[in-house]
Amino acid sequence: MEDKIDYAKLGFRCGLEIHQQLDGKKLFCSCPTTNTQKEPDIHVVRRLRTTASELGRIDAAAQYEAEKNRQFIYESSSEDTCLVEYDDEPPHPVNQEALKTAFTVALLLNARIVDEIHFMRKIVIDGSNTSGFQRTALIATGGYIDTPKGKVMVPTVCLEEEAAQKIEAGKDFVRYRLDRLGIPLVEIGTDASIKDAEHAKEVASYIGMVIRSVEGIKRGLGTIRQDLNISITGHPRVEIKGFQDLRSIPKTIEHEVRRQQAELEEGKKLEPHVRKAEPDFSTTYLRPMPGADRMYPETDVAQIVSSIKDIRLPKLLTDKSAELKERGLSEELASTLVKSPKELKLFERLTSAYSLLEPKFIATTLINTPKKLKKRYNIDTRLDEETLAKILGEVNNGRISKEAVFELILTVSQNKPLELKRYLLLSDEELDKEIKAIVSENKDANPNALIGKAMEKLRGKADGKKIIELLKKNS
């Protein structure tokens, strides 16, 4: 068994870069960010070459990619790309909604918005940008988050364009899909004050929560990713790219620290470089570390004077969750709701419309009922709001019982008509008559069997507690 790592003794330094896609339109054109799955109807083949910076120097990472001398094949659907993605048309004015969303994220991270925004060109010639560069701009500085292990600074928040998606690679070619190219991307960088592997996961999780608190954020697999910058005393900085799952961060850090220790012990010549995170928590070499030589001003995008006067900061998801728990929801229900903006908005509309129903009951109907249908009947259901409102409205008015809700949703999920009349509550007189008949027909049944028969016949037509009380009274 390997010894536990003493991060402080090793001089461990670690910082995070988090990249989050934004929803809506792309950053420099009006194409949607929906990523259609349609067959591509546009194909272009190109090669890229590196150029010297304004100081006459060539970036090491760009030179490394240029020496591969590969051909780049680009494909896309005309529904979500235009000439801007193919670098055959200048960028359009910056997407103001994306800028506002990025400002909101920065302010929630306690960062200061810069007075003027200047986009830069960052040389990238691995083919992931058709132009050979990525447009990026610093929008805020001096942020921070508080963690149980101390304050972690957020010195930079940037807004940039997402790269193309790699589809296939061979020895002398790479195939890219361009629907992803140009999607607005918020890049958040922390300082190197992360204390250890678990702390890195905690910081990434908290920043992710802050990001998800903001409207206009894309959700789903591949819309957010984390990069790590790691070093120990005597070893240069190594950047590890490609984390999709936060749970892999601690193990990958442990592997990287031990790898750096081994390199120091072997006396190898060490250079800063970039590595790729692998599924088994190991890392593999990608390229040399990029430097300042790959950045130069973007002359096709006008500078922007920053303004945040119209921005209203949203509540953090943690605060929303705490409020929901105060309204009677469990930790699980509250957490699930705040992670799904559409479901949370529907919950708020339903609780406002049907004030006689407990918020917990409405939340359980929204969150747990579909799970039960999937588990019991293998049915995937997503009720429309109109149908759900009809059912809950009848419960709110006292015309049907809470117990009937599941049966009604099951019926609709099986593509059967919604028959509310079948589940109308019995009057006290009708219920008493039904109970007496059940008792009379099952004189030899034990109490549990009697309850079972009553529930089977009267489920959804009367309150369960009232059925049991009347059974006891008439037995």
C-alpha positions as CSV (number, residue, x, y, z in Angstrom):
1,M,0.0,0.0,0.0
2,E,1.4,3.4,-1.0
3,D,2.1,6.0,1.7
4,K,-0.3,8.8,2.1
5,I,0.8,11.9,0.3
6,D,1.9,14.9,2.5
7,Y,1.0,17.7,0.2
8,A,2.3,20.5,2.4
9,K,5.7,18.8,2.8
10,L,6.0,18.3,-1.0
11,G,5.3,22.0,-1.7
12,F,2.2,21.1,-3.6
13,R,0.8,23.9,-5.7
14,C,-2.5,23.5,-7.6
15,G,-4.8,25.8,-9.6
16,L,-8.0,25.1,-11.5
17,E,-9.3,26.3,-14.9
18,I,-13.0,25.8,-15.4
19,H,-14.6,26.2,-18.8
20,Q,-18.3,26.5,-19.1
21,Q,-20.4,26.8,-22.3
22,L,-23.2,29.3,-22.4
23,D,-26.6,28.9,-24.0
24,G,-28.4,30.9,-26.7
25,K,-26.5,32.2,-29.7
26,K,-22.8,31.8,-30.6
27,L,-20.3,34.5,-29.5
28,F,-19.6,36.1,-32.8
29,C,-22.6,35.2,-35.0
30,S,-26.3,34.4,-34.7
31,C,-26.0,30.6,-35.1
32,P,-27.6,28.6,-32.3
33,T,-25.7,26.6,-29.7
34,T,-28.0,23.6,-30.0
35,N,-25.5,21.2,-31.6
36,T,-27.9,19.5,-34.1
37,Q,-27.3,15.8,-34.8
38,K,-28.2,16.1,-38.5
39,E,-25.9,14.8,-41.1
40,P,-23.3,17.4,-42.2
41,D,-24.0,19.1,-45.5
42,I,-20.8,21.2,-45.6
43,H,-17.3,19.9,-45.9
44,V,-14.0,21.8,-46.1
45,V,-10.4,20.7,-46.1
46,R,-7.6,22.9,-44.8
47,R,-4.0,23.1,-43.4
48,L,-2.8,25.5,-40.8
49,R,0.7,26.9,-40.2
50,T,2.2,28.9,-37.3
51,T,3.4,32.5,-37.5
52,A,5.7,34.6,-35.3
53,S,4.4,36.9,-32.7
54,E,4.8,40.7,-32.8
55,L,8.2,40.2,-31.1
56,G,9.3,37.8,-33.8
57,R,9.0,34.6,-31.6
58,I,7.1,31.4,-32.4
59,D,5.1,29.8,-29.6
60,A,6.5,26.4,-28.6
61,A,3.1,24.7,-28.4
62,A,2.1,26.1,-31.9
63,Q,5.4,24.9,-33.4
64,Y,4.9,21.4,-31.9
65,E,1.5,21.2,-33.6
66,A,2.8,22.6,-36.9
67,E,5.5,20.0,-37.2
68,K,2.8,17.3,-37.4
69,N,1.9,18.6,-40.8
70,R,-1.7,17.3,-40.7
71,Q,-4.7,18.0,-42.9
72,F,-7.9,19.2,-41.2
73,I,-11.3,18.1,-42.4
74,Y,-14.2,20.3,-41.3
75,E,-17.8,19.3,-41.5
76,S,-21.1,20.8,-40.2
77,S,-24.8,21.3,-40.7
78,S,-25.8,24.5,-42.3
79,E,-28.5,24.8,-39.5
80,D,-25.9,25.7,-36.9
81,T,-22.9,27.2,-38.7
82,C,-22.2,30.0,-41.1
83,L,-19.3,31.7,-42.8
84,V,-18.0,33.0,-39.5
85,E,-17.2,29.4,-38.3
86,Y,-15.3,28.8,-41.5
87,D,-13.3,32.0,-41.1
88,D,-14.7,33.2,-44.5
89,E,-16.4,36.2,-42.9
90,P,-15.3,38.6,-40.1
91,P,-16.8,38.1,-36.6
92,H,-20.1,39.8,-35.9
93,P,-20.5,42.1,-32.9
94,V,-20.1,40.3,-29.6
95,N,-23.2,38.5,-28.2
96,Q,-24.4,40.8,-25.5
97,E,-26.4,38.2,-23.7
98,A,-23.3,36.0,-23.4
99,L,-21.4,38.9,-22.1
100,K,-24.1,39.7,-19.5
101,T,-24.1,36.0,-18.4
102,A,-20.3,36.0,-18.0
103,F,-20.5,39.2,-16.0
104,T,-23.0,37.6,-13.7
105,V,-20.8,34.6,-13.1
106,A,-17.8,36.9,-12.4
107,L,-19.7,39.0,-9.9
108,L,-21.0,35.9,-8.0
109,L,-17.3,35.0,-7.7
110,N,-16.6,38.4,-6.1
111,A,-14.6,39.5,-9.1
112,R,-14.2,43.1,-10.3
113,I,-15.3,43.7,-13.9
114,V,-12.6,45.4,-16.0
115,D,-13.4,48.8,-17.4
116,E,-12.8,47.9,-21.1
117,I,-12.9,44.5,-22.8
118,H,-10.3,43.8,-25.5
119,F,-10.4,40.5,-27.4
120,M,-7.1,38.8,-28.2
121,R,-6.2,36.1,-30.7
122,K,-4.6,33.1,-29.0
123,I,-2.8,30.9,-31.6
124,V,-4.2,27.4,-31.7
125,I,-3.2,25.4,-34.8
126,D,-4.2,21.9,-33.8
127,G,-7.1,22.3,-36.1
128,S,-9.7,23.0,-33.4
129,N,-10.2,26.5,-34.7
130,T,-10.5,27.1,-38.5
131,S,-8.8,30.5,-38.2
132,G,-5.7,29.1,-36.4
133,F,-6.5,31.2,-33.3
134,Q,-9.1,31.4,-30.5
135,R,-10.7,34.7,-29.6
136,T,-10.5,35.4,-25.9
137,A,-11.0,38.4,-23.6
138,L,-10.3,39.1,-19.9
139,I,-13.6,40.4,-18.4
140,A,-12.9,40.3,-14.6
141,T,-10.1,40.1,-12.0
142,G,-9.6,39.8,-8.3
143,G,-12.3,37.3,-7.4
144,Y,-12.3,34.7,-4.6
145,I,-14.3,32.0,-3.0
146,D,-14.3,30.9,0.7
147,T,-13.7,27.3,1.4
148,P,-13.3,25.3,4.7
149,K,-9.6,25.1,4.0
150,G,-9.2,28.8,3.3
151,K,-9.8,31.5,0.7
152,V,-9.0,30.6,-2.9
153,M,-8.4,33.5,-5.2
154,V,-10.0,33.8,-8.7
155,P,-7.6,36.2,-10.4
156,T,-9.1,35.9,-13.9
157,V,-12.5,35.4,-15.5
158,C,-12.5,35.3,-19.3
159,L,-15.0,35.1,-22.1
160,E,-13.9,33.2,-25.2
161,E,-15.2,31.0,-28.1
162,E,-15.4,27.2,-27.8
163,A,-13.3,25.1,-30.1
164,A,-14.5,22.6,-32.7
165,Q,-15.2,19.0,-31.6
166,K,-12.7,16.3,-32.7
167,I,-14.5,13.4,-34.4
168,E,-11.7,11.3,-35.8
169,A,-7.9,11.4,-36.0
170,G,-5.3,9.6,-38.1
171,K,-1.6,9.9,-38.7
172,D,-1.9,12.7,-41.1
173,F,-5.4,14.1,-40.7
174,V,-8.0,15.2,-38.1
175,R,-11.7,15.4,-38.7
176,Y,-13.7,18.1,-36.8
177,R,-17.4,18.9,-36.4
178,L,-18.0,22.7,-36.4
179,D,-21.4,22.9,-34.6
180,R,-19.5,23.5,-31.3
181,L,-17.1,26.1,-32.7
182,G,-17.9,29.6,-31.5
183,I,-20.2,28.7,-28.6
184,P,-19.6,31.3,-25.8
185,L,-17.3,29.9,-23.1
186,V,-16.6,31.4,-19.6
187,E,-13.1,30.5,-18.4
188,I,-12.5,30.8,-14.7
189,G,-9.0,30.5,-13.3
190,T,-8.0,30.1,-9.7
191,D,-4.6,30.8,-8.1
192,A,-2.4,28.0,-6.8
193,S,-3.6,28.0,-3.2
194,I,-5.5,24.7,-3.4
195,K,-4.2,22.6,-0.5
196,D,-4.6,19.0,-1.6
197,A,-6.5,16.6,-3.9
198,E,-9.8,16.6,-2.1
199,H,-9.6,20.4,-1.8
200,A,-9.3,20.6,-5.6
201,K,-12.5,18.7,-6.0
202,E,-14.3,20.9,-3.4
203,V,-13.2,24.1,-5.2
204,A,-14.3,22.7,-8.6
205,S,-17.7,21.6,-7.1
206,Y,-18.3,25.0,-5.5
207,I,-17.4,27.0,-8.6
208,G,-19.7,24.6,-10.6
209,M,-22.5,25.3,-8.2
210,V,-22.0,29.1,-8.7
211,I,-22.1,28.7,-12.5
212,R,-25.2,26.6,-12.4
213,S,-26.9,29.3,-10.3
214,V,-26.9,31.6,-13.4
215,E,-29.5,31.5,-16.3
216,G,-28.1,31.2,-19.7
217,I,-25.7,28.3,-18.9
218,K,-25.7,25.2,-21.0
219,R,-26.2,21.9,-19.2
220,G,-25.3,18.3,-19.9
221,L,-22.4,16.1,-20.7
222,G,-19.5,18.0,-22.3
223,T,-20.7,21.5,-21.5
224,I,-18.3,22.0,-18.6
225,R,-14.7,20.8,-18.2
226,Q,-11.9,21.4,-15.8
227,D,-8.1,21.7,-16.3
228,L,-5.6,21.4,-13.5
229,N,-2.2,23.1,-13.1
230,I,0.0,21.1,-10.7
231,S,3.6,21.2,-9.4
232,I,5.6,20.2,-6.4
233,T,8.9,21.7,-5.2
234,G,11.6,21.3,-7.8
235,H,9.2,20.3,-10.6
236,P,7.9,22.7,-13.2
237,R,4.2,23.3,-13.7
238,V,2.2,20.7,-15.6
239,E,-1.3,21.4,-17.0
240,I,-3.7,18.4,-17.1
241,K,-6.6,18.8,-19.5
242,G,-9.9,17.0,-20.0
243,F,-11.7,16.4,-16.8
244,Q,-15.5,15.8,-17.2
245,D,-16.2,14.1,-13.9
246,L,-15.3,15.8,-10.6
247,R,-14.9,12.4,-8.9
248,S,-11.8,11.7,-11.0
249,I,-9.9,14.8,-9.8
250,P,-8.5,13.5,-6.5
251,K,-7.2,10.3,-8.0
252,T,-5.6,12.0,-11.0
253,I,-3.9,14.5,-8.7
254,E,-2.5,11.7,-6.6
255,H,-1.2,9.9,-9.7
256,E,0.4,13.1,-11.1
257,V,2.1,14.0,-7.8
258,R,3.7,10.5,-7.6
259,R,4.7,10.8,-11.3
260,Q,6.4,14.1,-10.6
261,Q,8.1,12.7,-7.5
262,A,9.4,9.8,-9.7
263,E,10.8,12.2,-12.3
264,L,12.6,14.2,-9.7
265,E,14.2,11.1,-8.2
266,E,15.3,9.9,-11.7
267,G,17.0,13.2,-12.3
268,K,15.2,13.7,-15.7
269,K,15.3,17.0,-17.6
270,L,12.1,18.7,-16.7
271,E,10.1,21.1,-18.8
272,P,6.6,22.6,-18.3
273,H,4.1,20.8,-20.5
274,V,0.5,19.8,-21.1
275,R,-0.9,16.4,-20.4
276,K,-4.2,14.6,-21.0
277,A,-6.3,13.1,-18.2
278,E,-7.0,9.4,-18.9
279,P,-9.9,7.3,-17.6
280,D,-7.6,5.2,-15.4
281,F,-6.5,8.4,-13.6
282,S,-3.1,8.4,-15.3
283,T,-2.0,11.2,-17.7
284,T,-0.3,11.2,-21.1
285,Y,1.9,13.9,-22.8
286,L,0.1,16.3,-25.2
287,R,2.4,19.2,-26.1
288,P,4.8,21.8,-24.6
289,M,3.3,24.5,-22.4
290,P,2.0,27.5,-24.4
291,G,3.6,30.8,-23.6
292,A,2.9,34.5,-24.1
293,D,4.1,34.4,-27.7
294,R,0.8,33.0,-28.9
295,M,-1.3,36.0,-27.9
296,Y,-1.9,39.2,-30.0
297,P,-4.7,41.7,-30.3
298,E,-7.9,40.8,-32.3
299,T,-8.3,43.7,-34.8
300,D,-11.7,42.5,-36.1
301,V,-13.6,43.0,-32.8
302,A,-14.1,46.5,-31.4
303,Q,-13.3,47.2,-27.7
304,I,-16.2,47.1,-25.4
305,V,-16.9,49.5,-22.5
306,S,-18.1,47.4,-19.6
307,S,-21.5,48.0,-18.0
308,I,-23.2,46.0,-15.3
309,K,-26.0,48.4,-14.3
310,D,-28.7,46.1,-15.6
311,I,-27.4,42.9,-14.0
312,R,-29.4,41.4,-11.1
313,L,-27.5,38.7,-9.3
314,P,-29.4,35.4,-8.8
315,K,-29.5,33.4,-5.6
316,L,-26.9,30.7,-5.3
317,L,-28.2,27.2,-5.6
318,T,-27.1,26.5,-2.1
319,D,-29.3,29.3,-0.8
320,K,-32.3,28.2,-2.9
321,S,-31.9,24.7,-1.5
322,A,-31.8,26.0,2.0
323,E,-35.1,27.9,1.4
324,L,-36.8,24.8,-0.1
325,K,-35.8,22.8,3.0
326,E,-37.3,25.5,5.2
327,R,-40.6,24.9,3.2
328,G,-40.5,21.2,4.2
329,L,-38.6,19.5,1.4
330,S,-36.0,16.9,2.1
331,E,-32.4,17.4,1.3
332,E,-32.7,15.1,-1.7
333,L,-35.8,16.8,-3.1
334,A,-34.4,20.3,-2.6
335,S,-31.1,19.4,-4.2
336,T,-32.7,17.8,-7.2
337,L,-35.0,20.7,-7.8
338,V,-32.4,23.4,-7.7
339,K,-30.3,21.5,-10.2
340,S,-33.1,21.5,-12.7
341,P,-34.2,25.1,-13.5
342,K,-37.2,24.0,-15.6
343,E,-38.5,21.8,-12.8
344,L,-37.9,24.4,-10.2
345,K,-39.8,27.0,-12.1
346,L,-42.7,24.6,-12.6
347,F,-42.6,23.8,-8.9
348,E,-42.9,27.5,-8.0
349,R,-45.8,28.0,-10.4
350,L,-47.7,25.0,-9.0
351,T,-47.1,25.8,-5.4
352,S,-48.3,29.4,-6.1
353,A,-51.4,28.2,-7.9
354,Y,-52.4,25.4,-5.4
355,S,-51.6,26.9,-2.0
356,L,-53.6,24.2,-0.1
357,L,-51.2,21.5,-1.2
358,E,-47.9,21.0,0.8
359,P,-44.8,22.0,-1.2
360,K,-43.3,18.7,-0.3
361,F,-46.2,16.8,-2.0
362,I,-45.9,18.8,-5.2
363,A,-42.1,18.3,-5.2
364,T,-42.5,14.6,-4.7
365,T,-45.0,14.4,-7.5
366,L,-42.6,16.2,-9.9
367,I,-39.4,14.4,-8.9
368,N,-40.2,11.0,-7.4
369,T,-43.3,9.9,-9.4
370,P,-41.4,9.6,-12.8
371,K,-38.7,7.6,-11.0
372,K,-41.4,5.2,-9.6
373,L,-43.0,4.8,-13.0
374,K,-39.6,4.0,-14.5
375,K,-38.8,1.5,-11.8
376,R,-42.2,-0.3,-11.6
377,Y,-43.4,-0.1,-15.2
378,N,-40.3,0.9,-17.2
379,I,-42.2,4.0,-18.4
380,D,-40.4,7.2,-19.2
381,T,-42.8,10.0,-18.5
382,R,-42.7,13.7,-18.7
383,L,-46.1,15.2,-18.0
384,D,-47.0,18.5,-19.6
385,E,-47.9,21.3,-17.2
386,E,-51.5,21.5,-18.3
387,T,-52.3,17.9,-17.4
388,L,-50.4,18.1,-14.2
389,A,-52.3,21.3,-13.3
390,K,-55.6,19.6,-13.9
391,I,-54.7,16.7,-11.6
392,L,-53.3,18.8,-8.8
393,G,-56.1,21.3,-9.1
394,E,-58.6,18.6,-8.3
395,V,-56.6,17.5,-5.2
396,N,-56.3,21.2,-4.1
397,N,-60.1,21.5,-4.4
398,G,-60.6,18.3,-2.3
399,R,-62.3,16.4,-5.2
400,I,-59.7,13.7,-5.5
401,S,-57.2,12.3,-3.0
402,K,-53.4,12.6,-3.0
403,E,-53.3,8.8,-3.4
404,A,-55.0,9.1,-6.8
405,V,-52.3,11.2,-8.3
406,F,-49.9,8.4,-9.0
407,E,-52.7,6.3,-10.6
408,L,-53.7,9.2,-12.8
409,I,-50.2,10.0,-13.9
410,L,-49.7,6.3,-14.7
411,T,-52.9,6.3,-16.8
412,V,-51.8,9.3,-18.8
413,S,-48.2,7.8,-19.2
414,Q,-49.8,4.7,-20.8
415,N,-51.4,7.0,-23.4
416,K,-54.9,6.5,-21.9
417,P,-57.3,9.4,-21.5
418,L,-57.3,11.4,-18.3
419,E,-60.5,10.2,-16.5
420,L,-60.7,12.3,-13.3
421,K,-64.3,11.2,-12.6
422,R,-63.1,7.6,-11.8
423,Y,-61.2,9.0,-8.9
424,L,-63.6,11.4,-7.4
425,L,-63.6,11.1,-3.6
426,L,-66.5,9.3,-2.0
427,S,-68.7,11.2,0.5
428,D,-68.5,10.1,4.1
429,E,-71.8,8.3,3.7
430,E,-70.7,6.5,0.6
431,L,-67.4,5.6,2.1
432,D,-69.0,4.2,5.2
433,K,-71.4,2.1,3.1
434,E,-68.4,0.7,1.1
435,I,-66.5,-0.2,4.2
436,K,-69.4,-2.0,5.8
437,A,-69.9,-4.0,2.6
438,I,-66.2,-5.0,2.5
439,V,-66.3,-6.1,6.2
440,S,-69.5,-8.1,5.6
441,E,-68.0,-9.9,2.6
442,N,-64.7,-10.7,4.4
443,K,-65.8,-11.7,7.9
444,D,-63.0,-14.2,8.3
445,A,-60.2,-12.0,7.0
446,N,-57.5,-10.8,9.5
447,P,-57.0,-7.0,9.9
448,N,-54.1,-6.8,7.5
449,A,-56.0,-8.7,4.8
450,L,-59.0,-6.5,5.3
451,I,-57.0,-3.4,4.9
452,G,-55.5,-4.8,1.7
453,K,-58.9,-5.5,0.2
454,A,-60.2,-2.1,1.2
455,M,-57.2,-0.3,-0.3
456,E,-57.4,-2.3,-3.5
457,K,-61.0,-1.3,-4.0
458,L,-61.0,2.2,-2.7
459,R,-57.4,3.4,-3.5
460,G,-57.7,7.0,-4.8
461,K,-61.3,7.3,-3.8
462,A,-60.8,8.1,-0.1
463,D,-58.1,9.1,2.3
464,G,-56.0,6.1,3.5
465,K,-56.2,7.1,7.2
466,K,-59.9,7.5,7.0
467,I,-60.3,4.0,5.4
468,I,-58.3,2.4,8.3
469,E,-60.3,4.3,10.9
470,L,-63.6,3.1,9.5
471,L,-62.4,-0.4,9.2
472,K,-61.5,-0.5,12.9
473,K,-64.8,1.0,13.7
474,N,-66.8,-1.5,11.7
475,S,-64.8,-4.7,12.4
